[in-house]
Amino acid sequence: MVETVTAKPFVKVHPFYRMKSTPTAIVIGAGIAGLASAIRLAVQGMEVTVFEKNGYPGGKLSHFSSNGYQFDAGPSLFTQPGHIEDLFALAGEPIETYFRYRKMPVSCHYFYEDGTEVTAYADRDLFDQELVKKLGERPGTLQRYLKRSENIYRDIGSVFLNHSLHRKATLFKANILRALKAIRWPYLFRTMHQLNAKYFRNPKTVQLFNRYATYNGSNPYQAPGMLSLIPHLEHNEGSFYPAGGMISITHALYRLAEKKGVRFCLNTPVERIIHNEGVVQGVVANGENIPADIVVSNMDVYFTYRHLLRDIYRAEKILKQERSSSALIFYWGIRKEFSQLGLHNIFFAKDYQAEFDHLFRLKQLYPDPTVYINITSKCEPGLQAPEGAENWFVMVNAPANVGQDWALYREQYRSAVIAKLSRLLQTDIEPLIETEEVLDPVLIESRTASYMGSLYGTSSNSRMAAFLRHPNFSSAVSGLYFVGGSVHPGGGIPLCLQSARIMSEMVEKDRK
């Protein structure tokens, strides 16, 4: 059942907006896609107001400190900085005034249960040699794999990630014919695991490249081989570290938005999107009707339909798609330095397939989880943690929230993680934990409005997943648009920034 929300009489000073000749836009949510959207619309000459329910911008890309330790609360991997550079170039502002970053010489450190350690060097020749030496791969196999990954991204991925899949006009702009010609059987009809197993001889190498399915919350044993384009971003283009940690991305975009005249209303949740006869009218916030020519939702698309539009039918339709995985994160201040660790570190589960079976089919804790540790103090010692200590962002993949006992899961995951790290690092970890905070799927949902705590909205565990993601516009309400990880083209910082660009191009075209 769809409830049409009509406007009440406007109150206070808000009619002032309608009297202006300057077009107005409201952005719901100050996540990374919301910030980028606000900047792009302001550059188009629109008067932009951003409403954010939290008292801080950034959404998942937030930060906190505890006992002298600094923690990025959300995303920890920074790739494709060109998307941020594009925003500053578009706004005519020098990026170096707001934001600095550097390329990392090592992508990740990998640890296996049998004691094998692999360093994924940014230099592909060194990484290839490492795989030959440590895992017995044939020389040049990595180079061929990454070249194929680059080709998939260039010929297929970039077309579908840079353009809307839901408007014919934008598809004509894209080189869709080239993309369709480049699609091969294995990309769609083999799973990511099957494709990787054809390339590499050692199961450890296969596991290493299977993990890239988690970059959009998916299962490598179900997701199509097309996802093998993801390693291109990290191993061909590189991974980077922003000075000051990931929160500096939020700070830079927030400052840029303010410089371009964007108005922020923090601690101000939107209660309703107003629309009448298929045209958006504005929003309700603090019990007041606030008009706008366009509205952009950076909120999870399910919650947008369920709570802001009261459109139960479309909300339930979205739930027909499988949700992505979530995460359970421990923020630990560790009173010791570990020389064998770097910025990014992975401690693999022994049985990777069983872990994903628990995540997606059973929706249960897996007793031997893969553990990811991000340590920004490796890049800024003395700034991110006290001298002689490290700030550990410790994350395990978790199922989406379907009512599990998360208090119990917290304790079980904590015990499993400490046991695993103590074993593989040959050090008793628990006595070294000086400060601790925890984030689970329930808290992720409440803080970031990510339904079921799913980090990326829907998973990519089917061949048609890319086409089933919600478009960046509403087909039912003119002037309503969508950005962020729950809509096209997907989750993660680069794709969220892409969604803002796709949306803004639509708005510019629609306004003309």
Residue pairs with C-beta under 8 A, 6 or more apart in sequence:
1 312
1 313
2 309
2 310
2 311
2 312
2 313
2 314
2 476
3 309
3 310
3 311
4 275
4 276
5 272
5 273
5 274
5 275
5 276
5 309
5 310
6 274
6 276
6 281
7 274
7 276
7 281
7 282
7 289
7 291
8 289
9 289
10 18
10 289
10 291
11 288
11 289
12 288
14 288
14 289
14 290
14 291
15 291
17 24
17 47
17 290
17 291
17 292
18 291
20 47
22 45
22 46
22 47
23 45
23 46
23 47
23 293
23 294
23 511
24 46
24 47
24 48
24 49
24 291
24 292
24 293
24 294
25 38
25 41
25 46
25 47
25 48
25 49
25 292
25 293
25 294
25 295
25 296
25 507
26 48
26 49
26 50
26 51
26 270
26 282
26 283
26 290
26 292
26 294
26 295
26 296
27 34
27 37
27 38
27 41
27 48
27 49
27 50
27 51
27 295
27 296
27 298
28 34
28 50
28 51
28 270
28 273
28 283
28 295
28 296
28 297
28 298
28 299
28 304
28 308
29 50
29 51
29 52
29 53
29 59
29 297
29 298
29 299
29 449
29 484
30 38
30 50
30 52
30 54
30 57
30 58
30 59
30 254
30 264
30 266
30 298
31 58
31 59
31 60
31 61
31 298
31 448
31 484
31 496
32 58
32 59
32 60
32 61
32 249
32 250
32 253
32 493
32 496
32 497
33 298
33 483
33 484
33 485
33 496
33 497
33 499
33 500
34 50
34 52
34 59
34 296
34 298
34 483
34 484
34 500
35 50
35 57
35 58
35 250
35 253
35 254
35 257
36 87
36 253
36 483
36 496
36 497
36 500
36 501
37 296
37 298
37 483
37 500
37 503
37 504
38 48
38 50
38 257
38 260
38 262
39 87
39 90
39 91
39 253
39 256
39 257
39 260
39 262
40 87
40 90
40 500
40 501
40 503
40 504
41 48
41 294
41 296
41 504
41 507
42 48
42 91
42 257
42 260
42 261
42 262
43 90
43 91
43 260
44 504
44 507
44 508
44 511
46 293
46 294
47 261
47 263
48 257
48 261
48 262
48 263
49 262
49 263
49 264
49 265
49 290
49 292
50 57
50 257
50 262
50 263
50 264
50 265
51 265
51 268
51 269
51 270
51 283
51 285
52 264
52 265
52 266
52 267
52 268
53 267
53 268
53 269
53 270
53 449
54 266
54 267
54 447
55 266
55 267
56 62
56 266
57 250
57 254
57 264
57 266
58 74
58 247
58 250
58 254
59 74
59 298
59 448
60 73
60 74
60 75
60 444
60 448
60 450
60 455
61 72
61 73
61 74
61 75
61 246
61 247
61 249
61 250
61 493
62 72
62 73
62 74
62 247
62 250
63 70
63 71
63 72
63 73
63 245
63 246
63 247
63 250
64 71
64 73
64 331
64 437
65 71
66 331
66 333
66 435
66 437
67 333
67 434
67 435
68 333
68 385
68 386
69 331
69 333
69 384
69 385
69 386
69 389
69 391
69 434
69 435
70 245
70 376
70 383
70 384
70 385
70 391
71 331
71 391
71 393
71 437
72 245
72 246
72 247
72 374
72 376
72 393
73 329
73 331
73 439
74 246
75 246
75 492
75 493
76 246
76 344
76 374
76 393
76 395
77 215
77 234
77 239
77 344
77 374
77 493
78 101
78 239
78 240
78 241
78 242
78 246
78 249
78 493
79 233
79 234
79 237
79 238
79 239
79 240
79 493
79 494
80 233
80 237
80 493
80 494
81 101
81 240
83 493
83 494
83 497
83 498
83 501
84 95
84 99
84 249
84 252
84 253
84 497
85 95
86 501
87 253
87 256
87 497
88 94
88 95
88 98
88 99
88 256
89 95
91 256
91 259
91 260
93 256
93 259
95 252
98 251
98 252
98 255
98 256
99 242
99 243
99 248
99 249
99 252
100 242
100 243
100 248
101 240
101 241
101 242
101 243
102 240
102 241
102 243
103 122
103 238
103 239
103 240
104 122
104 238
104 239
104 240
104 241
104 343
105 121
105 122
105 123
106 119
106 120
106 121
106 122
106 342
106 343
106 344
107 120
107 121
107 122
107 127
107 234
107 235
107 238
107 239
107 344
108 120
108 342
108 344
108 345
108 346
109 117
109 118
109 119
109 120
109 340
109 341
109 342
109 344
109 345
109 346
110 117
110 118
110 119
110 120
110 208
110 345
110 346
110 348
111 117
111 345
111 346
111 347
111 348
111 424
112 118
112 204
112 348
113 348
113 350
113 424
115 424
116 134
116 135
116 204
117 134
117 340
118 130
118 131
118 134
118 135
118 204
118 208
119 127
119 130
120 127
120 130
120 208
120 235
121 127
121 130
122 235
122 238
122 239
124 142
124 143
124 146
124 235
124 236
127 142
127 235
128 137
128 139
128 140
128 141
128 142
128 143
129 139
131 137
131 141
131 142
131 202
131 205
132 138
132 139
135 202
135 204
135 205
136 201
136 202
137 200
137 201
137 202
137 205
138 201
141 199
141 200
141 201
144 199
145 199
145 200
145 209
145 228
145 231
146 231
146 232
146 235
146 236
148 228
149 228
149 229
149 230
149 231
149 232
149 235
149 236
150 232
150 236
151 182
152 182
152 187
152 226
152 228
152 229
152 232
153 229
153 232
153 233
155 178
155 179
155 182
156 179
156 182
156 183
156 187
156 226
156 229
157 226
157 229
159 174
159 175
159 176
159 178
159 179
160 174
160 179
160 466
160 489
161 489
161 490
161 495
161 498
162 174
162 498
162 502
163 170
163 171
163 173
163 174
163 502
164 170
164 171
164 471
164 472
164 473
164 488
164 502
164 506
165 171
165 466
165 467
165 469
165 471
165 488
166 471
166 472
166 473
166 488
167 471
167 473
167 506
169 509
170 502
170 505
170 506
186 194
186 195
186 198
186 225
187 195
187 224
187 225
187 226
187 228
188 224
188 225
188 226
188 463
189 224
189 225
189 463
190 198
190 224
190 225
191 220
191 221
191 222
191 223
191 224
191 225
192 210
192 212
192 213
192 220
192 221
192 223
192 224
192 225
192 227
192 228
193 206
193 210
193 220
193 221
193 353
194 225
195 225
195 228
196 205
196 206
196 209
196 210
196 220
196 228
197 206
199 209
200 206
200 209
204 348
207 348
207 352
209 228
209 231
210 220
210 221
210 352
211 220
211 346
211 348
211 370
212 220
212 227
212 228
212 230
212 231
212 234
213 219
213 220
213 223
213 227
213 230
213 460
214 220
214 325
214 397
215 230
215 492
216 227
216 230
216 324
216 456
216 459
216 460
216 490
216 491
216 492
216 495
217 324
217 325
217 326
217 454
217 455
217 456
217 459
217 460
217 491
218 227
218 324
218 325
218 456
218 459
218 460
218 461
218 465
219 325
219 356
219 359
219 360
219 459
219 461
220 227
220 352
220 356
221 353
221 356
221 357
222 356
222 360
222 461
222 462
223 459
223 460
223 461
223 462
223 465
224 460
224 462
224 463
224 465
226 466
227 460
233 494
239 344
241 343
241 376
241 379
242 248
242 249
243 380
244 251
244 380
245 376
245 380
245 384
246 376
249 493
254 264
257 264
258 264
265 285
268 285
268 286
269 285
270 283
270 284
270 285
270 299
270 308
271 283
271 284
271 285
271 287
271 308
272 283
272 284
272 308
272 310
273 280
273 282
273 283
273 284
273 295
273 297
273 304
273 308
273 309
273 477
273 480
274 280
274 281
274 282
274 283
274 284
274 289
274 291
275 281
275 309
275 477
275 480
278 476
278 477
278 478
279 477
279 478
279 479
280 292
280 294
280 295
280 474
280 477
280 478
280 479
280 480
281 289
281 291
281 292
282 289
282 290
282 291
282 292
282 295
283 289
283 290
283 292
283 295
283 308
284 290
293 479
294 479
294 480
294 481
294 507
295 479
295 480
295 481
296 480
296 481
296 482
296 483
296 503
297 304
297 308
297 480
297 481
297 482
297 483
297 484
298 483
298 484
299 308
299 449
299 484
300 449
300 450
300 451
300 457
300 484
300 486
301 318
301 457
301 470
301 482
301 484
301 486
301 487
302 315
302 318
302 319
302 451
302 457
302 486
303 449
303 451
304 482
305 311
305 312
305 314
305 315
305 318
306 312
306 315
309 477
311 476
314 476
318 458
318 470
321 458
321 459
321 465
321 468
322 360
322 458
322 459
322 461
322 462
323 400
323 451
323 452
323 454
323 457
323 458
323 459
324 400
324 454
324 455
324 456
324 457
324 458
324 459
324 491
325 359
325 360
325 397
325 398
325 399
325 400
325 454
325 455
325 456
325 459
326 397
326 398
326 399
326 400
326 401
326 441
326 444
326 452
326 453
326 454
326 455
327 395
327 396
327 397
327 398
327 439
327 441
327 444
327 453
327 455
328 395
328 396
328 398
328 409
328 410
328 413
328 438
328 439
328 440
328 441
329 393
329 394
329 395
329 438
329 439
329 440
330 392
330 394
330 395
330 414
330 417
330 436
330 437
330 438
331 391
331 392
331 393
331 394
331 435
331 436
331 437
331 438
331 439
332 391
332 392
332 394
332 433
332 434
332 435
332 436
333 385
333 386
333 389
333 390
333 391
333 392
333 433
333 434
333 435
333 436
334 385
334 389
334 390
334 391
334 392
334 429
334 432
334 433
334 434
335 388
335 389
335 432
335 433
335 434
336 388
336 389
336 390
336 427
336 432
337 388
337 389
337 390
338 390
338 425
338 427
340 425
341 373
341 375
341 378
341 390
342 375
342 378
343 374
343 375
343 376
343 378
343 379
344 372
344 373
344 374
345 372
345 373
345 374
345 375
346 370
346 371
346 372
347 370
347 371
347 372
347 373
347 420
347 421
347 424
348 370
349 355
349 366
349 368
349 369
349 370
350 368
351 368
352 370
354 366
355 366
355 368
355 369
355 370
355 397
358 364
358 365
358 366
358 399
359 366
359 397
359 398
359 399
360 399
360 459
360 461
362 399
363 399
363 400
363 402
363 404
364 399
364 404
365 398
365 399
365 404
365 409
365 412
365 413
367 412
367 416
368 416
368 420
369 396
369 397
369 413
369 416
369 417
369 420
370 396
370 397
371 394
371 395
371 396
371 417
371 420
371 421
372 394
372 395
372 396
373 392
373 393
373 394
373 395
373 421
374 392
374 393
374 395
375 390
375 391
375 392
375 393
376 384
376 391
376 393
377 383
377 384
377 385
377 389
377 390
377 391
378 390
381 387
384 391
385 391
389 434
394 417
394 421
396 413
396 417
398 409
398 413
398 440
398 441
398 453
399 441
400 441
400 452
400 453
400 454
401 441
401 442
401 445
401 452
401 453
402 452
406 440
406 441
406 442
409 440
410 438
410 440
414 438
418 429
418 430
421 429
422 428
422 429
422 430
440 453
441 452
441 453
441 454
442 453
443 453
444 450
444 453
444 455
445 451
445 452
445 453
450 457
450 485
450 486
451 457
451 486
455 485
455 491
456 485
456 486
456 490
456 491
456 492
457 469
457 484
457 485
457 486
457 487
457 490
457 491
458 465
458 468
458 469
458 486
459 465
460 466
460 490
462 468
466 488
466 489
466 490
469 487
469 488
469 489
469 490
470 482
470 486
470 487
470 488
471 482
471 487
471 488
472 481
472 482
472 483
472 487
472 488
472 499
472 502
472 503
472 506
473 480
473 481
473 482
473 503
473 506
474 480
474 481
474 482
479 510
481 503
481 506
481 507
482 499
482 503
483 496
483 499
483 500
483 503
484 496
484 499
485 491
485 492
485 495
485 496
487 499
488 499
488 502
489 495
489 498
489 499
489 502
